[in-house]
Amino acid sequence: MPIPTPAVFSAIHDHYPHAAVALAPDGCILDVNARWIAYGLHSGLSGRFDWHGANYFEMMEELVLGTGATASLRRQLDSLFAGERLVYSGTYSKPSALPGRRWFLVEAFPPFGSHSLPYPYLYLSHRDLRIAVRSAPHRDAGFKPAISRRYLPICAACKSVPDSSGNWTPIEQFLKERLQVELTHDICPSCIAELYPQYAGGLNLAGSGH
């Protein structure tokens, strides 16, 4: 399979906010961003480790998930490669020997605008999760919704919002900190129609707008 040029992966280097790789159908890692390298260092890998060409599934089976969970993850990603689904998001547990949080989120999606199946590669990311759910009876007596203003300014260009100190932060970070939620990626019907028009007819999404 011809390896795409490095320019193809600018999204994971310049835009994607989490640790991410470009993954071939056979599990070969084609490219990584700096956040992924840092994530590997935090997990105990040597700084001299070369991610390019390493097999993602073999590493996950040996070091993180074991045989059963890795096989399950591979099935999910295979269905994404084949175009049977548009995105994938799943939560997995790490062995106690690995540093960092116990749970992590795997998210994957195909290259935007690609119409050929199977997809030549996917974007895939990992990020640690803090799973702590506060039930309503145990909330503080003074609990108030995190966003109480009627209007919340948002940058028309980068979608950042100002916090109470006047500093502008990405909307994802703002929601995570203020609402105590973990965000995961999905795709709305309008973006399906725009980015994946080959699915629009079958999902009756053609012509939908924001």
ABEGO torsion letter per residue (X at the ends): XBBBBAAAAAAAAAABABBBBBBBAAGBBABBBAAAAAAAAAAGBBAABBABGBBAAAAAAAAAAEAAAAAAAAAAAAAAAAGABABBBBBBBBBAABBEBABBBBBBBBBBGBABOBBABBBBBBBBBBBBBBBAAABBAABBBABABABBBBBAAAGBBBBAAGBBBBAAAAAAAAAGBBBBBBBBAAAAAAABAAAAAAAGABGBBX
